[in-house]
Amino acid sequence: MAEQGNWAFPKGMQPQQEELRFDLDSALDAVVQLRSEIPEDAFTASILGTERAGNGIVIRDNGLVLTIGYLITEARSIWLTTNSGLALAGYPLAYDQATGFGLVQPLGRLGVSALPRGSASSCAIGDDVIVISHGGRAHALKAKITSKREFAGYWEYVLDEAVFTAPAHPQWAGAAIVGMDGRLLGIGSLLVEEAYEGKQAQGNMVVPIDLLEPILDDMLKFGGPNRAPRPWLGMYAAQTGSQVVVGGLAEAGPAQRAGIRHGDIVLEVAGQRVASLADMFRRIWQLGAAGTAIPLTLAREGSLLNVSLQSVDRNDLLKKPQLH
């Protein structure tokens, strides 16, 4: 989550209206600054901080704002600011752990038009896109799609096909990735290393907007998709070569309580060999909903260990938004 400030991309890196088939200013204005404050005793405070800053995208005429969910998780207060300088409080309506999407309702009229939604499935590697953060044209970046592939995150997160763009936008959190038709293709989530112009460089990982359509109505009605919560272990793992290695543990989480240690190698889930980080998470989720016992086989210092973790619903650990 990069801080926002007085800076600008070089003009040659900024999109120009004459190059586009849509109203660029309208698209720029649909991206708002989002700032949130989180209580110090919140579950995510030690990992994500108590002051978070990024972007949100107006996706409905009533001002509904789409953002990346980690910006608003456990938020005590949220403020939205438009390019015109209007600042309004916002209410965190929903957060979906599976996709990473979050929704915020402004408590007033933002006075900007919604950004129309497209489909990331319609774009291909090498296509031109624009990455937009709050701040107008100076904070908009011409970029390209460098890859579309599976992504697994240590926080127990998998996307079947994420979108990757380069060069990197420094204010990627909740940034809008817009196609050449002016439609929203996805929302910025992470800073990553990507192959760009024949060498490794920083890029952005993007959550495809296609994942929002099947769950949007449920998020508005129920605060999240109407499905059983996935089992959560609090085991922060990473893939090193062909091995899945435990790199950290959530304080008092299921993995820590079961005696799992930093450096343990996860070999099997319920007797099935683990092929990758994403494969491990999928095998865990296939065993049942949150609360299911998860049997793991681990390698530790040359020995094999069989442990059973009592999974939980991660949402039960999070502070809930206060009603205004």
C-alpha positions as CSV (number, residue, x, y, z in Angstrom):
1,M,0.0,0.0,0.0
2,A,1.9,3.0,-1.2
3,E,1.4,6.5,0.2
4,Q,-0.1,9.1,-1.9
5,G,1.5,12.5,-2.4
6,N,2.6,15.3,-4.8
7,W,4.1,13.4,-7.7
8,A,3.3,12.7,-11.3
9,F,4.2,10.2,-14.0
10,P,6.3,11.6,-16.9
11,K,3.8,12.9,-19.5
12,G,4.9,10.2,-22.0
13,M,3.7,7.5,-19.5
14,Q,0.3,9.2,-19.0
15,P,-2.7,8.3,-21.2
16,Q,-3.7,11.1,-23.6
17,Q,-7.3,11.7,-24.6
18,E,-6.5,11.7,-28.3
19,E,-5.3,8.1,-28.0
20,L,-8.6,6.9,-26.5
21,R,-12.1,6.1,-27.6
22,F,-13.7,7.1,-24.2
23,D,-13.9,10.1,-21.9
24,L,-10.7,9.9,-20.0
25,D,-11.6,12.5,-17.4
26,S,-14.8,10.7,-16.5
27,A,-12.8,7.5,-15.9
28,L,-10.2,9.3,-13.9
29,D,-12.9,10.9,-11.7
30,A,-14.5,7.5,-10.9
31,V,-11.4,6.6,-8.9
32,V,-11.4,8.0,-5.4
33,Q,-8.9,8.1,-2.6
34,L,-9.7,5.7,0.3
35,R,-8.2,6.1,3.8
36,S,-9.2,3.9,6.7
37,E,-8.4,3.7,10.4
38,I,-8.2,0.3,12.2
39,P,-8.2,-0.2,16.0
40,E,-4.8,-1.1,17.4
41,D,-6.2,-4.4,18.9
42,A,-7.7,-5.5,15.6
43,F,-6.6,-8.9,14.3
44,T,-5.1,-7.5,11.1
45,A,-3.4,-4.5,12.7
46,S,0.0,-6.1,13.2
47,I,0.1,-7.2,9.6
48,L,-1.6,-4.5,7.6
49,G,-1.3,-1.6,10.0
50,T,-3.8,0.7,11.6
51,E,-3.7,3.4,8.9
52,R,-4.3,2.2,5.4
53,A,-4.5,4.2,2.2
54,G,-5.4,3.3,-1.4
55,N,-8.1,3.7,-4.0
56,G,-11.7,2.9,-4.6
57,I,-13.7,2.8,-7.8
58,V,-17.3,4.1,-8.2
59,I,-19.2,1.2,-9.9
60,R,-22.8,2.3,-9.5
61,D,-24.7,5.5,-9.9
62,N,-25.6,5.5,-6.1
63,G,-21.9,5.9,-5.4
64,L,-21.1,2.3,-4.5
65,V,-17.3,2.0,-4.3
66,L,-15.4,-1.2,-5.1
67,T,-11.9,-1.6,-3.5
68,I,-9.5,-4.2,-2.5
69,G,-10.7,-5.7,0.8
70,Y,-7.5,-5.4,2.9
71,L,-7.9,-1.6,2.9
72,I,-11.2,-1.8,4.8
73,T,-10.9,-5.0,6.9
74,E,-11.8,-4.2,10.5
75,A,-12.0,-0.5,9.7
76,R,-13.3,1.8,12.4
77,S,-13.6,4.7,10.0
78,I,-13.3,5.2,6.2
79,W,-12.9,8.4,4.2
80,L,-13.4,8.8,0.5
81,T,-12.0,11.8,-1.4
82,T,-12.8,12.7,-5.0
83,N,-10.5,14.5,-7.5
84,S,-12.5,17.6,-6.9
85,G,-11.5,17.5,-3.2
86,L,-14.9,16.4,-1.8
87,A,-14.4,14.2,1.2
88,L,-17.1,11.9,2.6
89,A,-17.2,9.2,5.2
90,G,-17.9,5.7,4.0
91,Y,-19.4,2.5,5.5
92,P,-17.7,-0.9,4.8
93,L,-20.6,-3.0,3.4
94,A,-18.8,-6.2,2.5
95,Y,-15.5,-8.0,2.2
96,D,-15.1,-11.3,0.3
97,Q,-12.1,-13.3,1.5
98,A,-12.1,-15.6,-1.6
99,T,-11.8,-12.9,-4.2
100,G,-10.3,-10.0,-2.1
101,F,-13.1,-7.6,-3.2
102,G,-14.5,-5.0,-0.7
103,L,-17.4,-2.7,-1.0
104,V,-17.9,0.7,0.6
105,Q,-21.0,2.9,0.6
106,P,-20.3,6.6,0.8
107,L,-22.5,8.5,3.4
108,G,-23.4,11.2,0.9
109,R,-23.2,12.0,-2.8
110,L,-19.8,11.8,-4.4
111,G,-21.0,13.5,-7.5
112,V,-19.0,11.4,-10.0
113,S,-20.2,9.0,-12.7
114,A,-19.7,5.2,-12.3
115,L,-17.0,3.4,-14.3
116,P,-18.6,0.8,-16.5
117,R,-17.5,-2.8,-16.0
118,G,-16.0,-4.9,-18.7
119,S,-14.4,-8.4,-18.6
120,A,-10.8,-9.4,-18.1
121,S,-11.5,-12.5,-20.2
122,S,-11.8,-10.2,-23.2
123,C,-8.1,-9.0,-22.9
124,A,-5.0,-10.8,-23.9
125,I,-1.3,-10.8,-23.0
126,G,0.3,-7.8,-24.7
127,D,-2.9,-5.7,-24.6
128,D,-2.7,-2.0,-23.6
129,V,-4.4,-1.0,-20.4
130,I,-4.5,2.1,-18.2
131,V,-3.8,1.8,-14.4
132,I,-5.6,4.7,-12.6
133,S,-5.2,5.8,-9.0
134,H,-6.7,8.8,-7.3
135,G,-5.2,12.1,-8.4
136,G,-6.2,12.6,-12.0
137,R,-4.1,12.2,-15.2
138,A,-0.8,12.7,-13.4
139,H,-1.5,9.4,-11.5
140,A,-2.7,7.4,-14.5
141,L,-0.2,5.0,-16.2
142,K,-0.1,3.4,-19.6
143,A,0.7,-0.2,-19.1
144,K,0.5,-3.7,-20.7
145,I,-0.9,-7.0,-19.7
146,T,2.2,-9.2,-19.2
147,S,0.6,-12.4,-18.1
148,K,-2.7,-14.1,-17.0
149,R,-2.1,-17.0,-14.7
150,E,-2.9,-18.7,-11.4
151,F,-1.9,-16.9,-8.2
152,A,-1.6,-18.2,-4.7
153,G,-0.9,-15.9,-1.7
154,Y,0.5,-17.0,1.7
155,W,-2.6,-15.6,3.5
156,E,-4.6,-18.6,2.2
157,Y,-5.7,-17.1,-1.1
158,V,-5.9,-18.5,-4.6
159,L,-7.0,-17.0,-7.9
160,D,-7.5,-19.4,-10.8
161,E,-6.4,-16.7,-13.2
162,A,-5.0,-13.3,-12.1
163,V,-4.0,-10.6,-14.4
164,F,-0.5,-9.0,-14.3
165,T,0.5,-5.7,-15.7
166,A,3.7,-3.7,-16.1
167,P,5.3,-1.2,-15.6
168,A,4.2,-1.1,-11.9
169,H,1.9,1.6,-10.5
170,P,3.2,2.7,-7.1
171,Q,-0.3,3.2,-5.8
172,W,-1.6,-0.2,-6.8
173,A,-4.0,-0.8,-3.8
174,G,-7.5,-0.6,-5.2
175,A,-6.3,1.0,-8.4
176,A,-8.5,0.7,-11.5
177,I,-7.2,-1.3,-14.5
178,V,-9.1,0.0,-17.5
179,G,-9.2,-1.4,-21.0
180,M,-8.9,0.7,-24.2
181,D,-12.7,0.8,-24.4
182,G,-12.9,2.6,-21.0
183,R,-14.3,-0.4,-19.1
184,L,-13.0,-1.7,-15.8
185,L,-11.1,-4.9,-16.2
186,G,-9.9,-5.4,-12.6
187,I,-8.6,-3.9,-9.4
188,G,-5.0,-3.6,-8.2
189,S,-4.0,-5.9,-5.4
190,L,-0.2,-6.4,-5.1
191,L,3.2,-5.3,-6.3
192,V,5.1,-8.2,-7.9
193,E,8.1,-9.1,-9.9
194,E,7.2,-9.6,-13.6
195,A,9.0,-10.1,-16.9
196,Y,8.7,-6.9,-18.8
197,E,10.5,-5.8,-22.0
198,G,12.9,-8.8,-21.7
199,K,13.9,-8.4,-18.1
200,Q,12.5,-8.7,-14.6
201,A,10.8,-5.6,-13.3
202,Q,8.1,-4.6,-10.8
203,G,4.5,-5.0,-11.9
204,N,1.0,-5.2,-10.4
205,M,-1.2,-8.2,-9.7
206,V,-4.8,-7.5,-10.6
207,V,-8.0,-9.2,-9.4
208,P,-10.2,-9.7,-12.5
209,I,-13.6,-7.8,-12.4
210,D,-15.3,-11.0,-13.7
211,L,-15.1,-12.5,-10.2
212,L,-17.4,-9.7,-8.9
213,E,-20.5,-10.3,-11.1
214,P,-21.6,-13.7,-9.6
215,I,-21.3,-12.4,-6.0
216,L,-22.2,-8.7,-6.1
217,D,-25.8,-9.1,-5.2
218,D,-25.0,-11.4,-2.2
219,M,-22.3,-9.0,-1.0
220,L,-24.9,-6.2,-1.0
221,K,-27.5,-8.3,0.8
222,F,-25.4,-10.4,3.2
223,G,-22.1,-8.6,3.5
224,G,-20.4,-11.4,1.6
225,P,-21.2,-14.3,-0.8
226,N,-23.9,-16.6,0.4
227,R,-21.7,-19.6,0.7
228,A,-20.1,-21.6,3.6
229,P,-16.8,-20.0,4.9
230,R,-13.6,-21.8,4.0
231,P,-11.5,-23.5,6.7
232,W,-8.7,-21.2,7.8
233,L,-5.5,-22.4,9.5
234,G,-3.5,-19.3,10.1
235,M,-0.5,-20.9,8.5
236,Y,1.5,-18.6,6.3
237,A,3.2,-20.8,3.7
238,A,5.3,-20.1,0.6
239,Q,6.4,-22.2,-2.3
240,T,10.2,-22.8,-2.5
241,G,11.0,-24.8,-5.6
242,S,8.7,-27.8,-5.4
243,Q,8.2,-27.6,-1.6
244,V,5.6,-25.7,0.4
245,V,7.3,-24.3,3.4
246,V,5.7,-22.7,6.5
247,G,7.1,-19.1,6.8
248,G,4.9,-17.8,9.6
249,L,2.0,-18.4,11.9
250,A,-1.0,-16.3,13.0
251,E,-0.8,-15.7,16.8
252,A,-3.0,-18.3,18.5
253,G,-4.3,-19.5,15.2
254,P,-5.1,-23.2,14.5
255,A,-1.7,-24.0,13.1
256,Q,0.2,-22.4,16.0
257,R,-2.1,-24.2,18.5
258,A,-1.4,-27.5,16.7
259,G,2.3,-27.1,17.2
260,I,3.3,-26.3,13.6
261,R,6.6,-24.4,13.4
262,H,8.4,-22.0,11.1
263,G,10.3,-24.1,8.5
264,D,8.0,-27.1,8.5
265,I,7.5,-28.5,5.0
266,V,3.9,-29.5,4.1
267,L,3.9,-32.8,2.3
268,E,0.3,-34.0,2.4
269,V,-3.2,-32.9,3.1
270,A,-5.5,-35.7,4.2
271,G,-3.0,-38.2,2.7
272,Q,-2.8,-36.5,-0.7
273,R,0.5,-35.3,-1.8
274,V,0.8,-31.5,-2.1
275,A,2.0,-30.4,-5.6
276,S,2.1,-26.6,-5.0
277,L,0.9,-23.8,-2.7
278,A,-2.3,-23.4,-4.6
279,D,-2.8,-27.2,-4.6
280,M,-2.4,-27.3,-0.8
281,F,-5.0,-24.6,-0.3
282,R,-7.5,-26.2,-2.7
283,R,-7.1,-29.6,-1.0
284,I,-7.7,-28.0,2.4
285,W,-10.8,-26.2,1.2
286,Q,-12.2,-29.4,-0.4
287,L,-12.3,-31.1,3.0
288,G,-15.3,-29.0,4.1
289,A,-16.3,-25.7,5.6
290,A,-14.7,-23.7,8.4
291,G,-14.6,-25.9,11.5
292,T,-13.5,-29.0,9.6
293,A,-10.5,-30.9,11.0
294,I,-7.6,-30.7,8.6
295,P,-5.0,-33.5,8.7
296,L,-1.5,-32.6,7.5
297,T,1.7,-34.5,7.0
298,L,4.8,-32.5,7.7
299,A,8.6,-32.9,7.3
300,R,10.6,-31.4,10.2
301,E,14.4,-31.8,10.6
302,G,14.3,-35.2,8.7
303,S,11.3,-36.6,10.5
304,L,7.6,-37.0,9.4
305,L,4.8,-35.6,11.6
306,N,1.1,-36.2,11.3
307,V,-1.0,-33.4,12.8
308,S,-4.7,-32.5,12.8
309,L,-5.7,-28.8,12.8
310,Q,-9.1,-27.6,13.9
311,S,-9.9,-25.0,11.3
312,V,-11.9,-21.8,12.0
313,D,-13.8,-19.1,10.1
314,R,-11.3,-16.3,9.7
315,N,-14.2,-13.8,9.8
316,D,-14.9,-14.7,13.4
317,L,-11.5,-13.2,14.3
318,L,-12.2,-9.8,12.7
319,K,-13.8,-6.8,14.2
320,K,-17.1,-6.0,12.6
321,P,-18.1,-2.5,11.3
322,Q,-20.1,-0.3,13.6
323,L,-23.5,0.7,12.4
324,H,-23.9,4.5,11.9
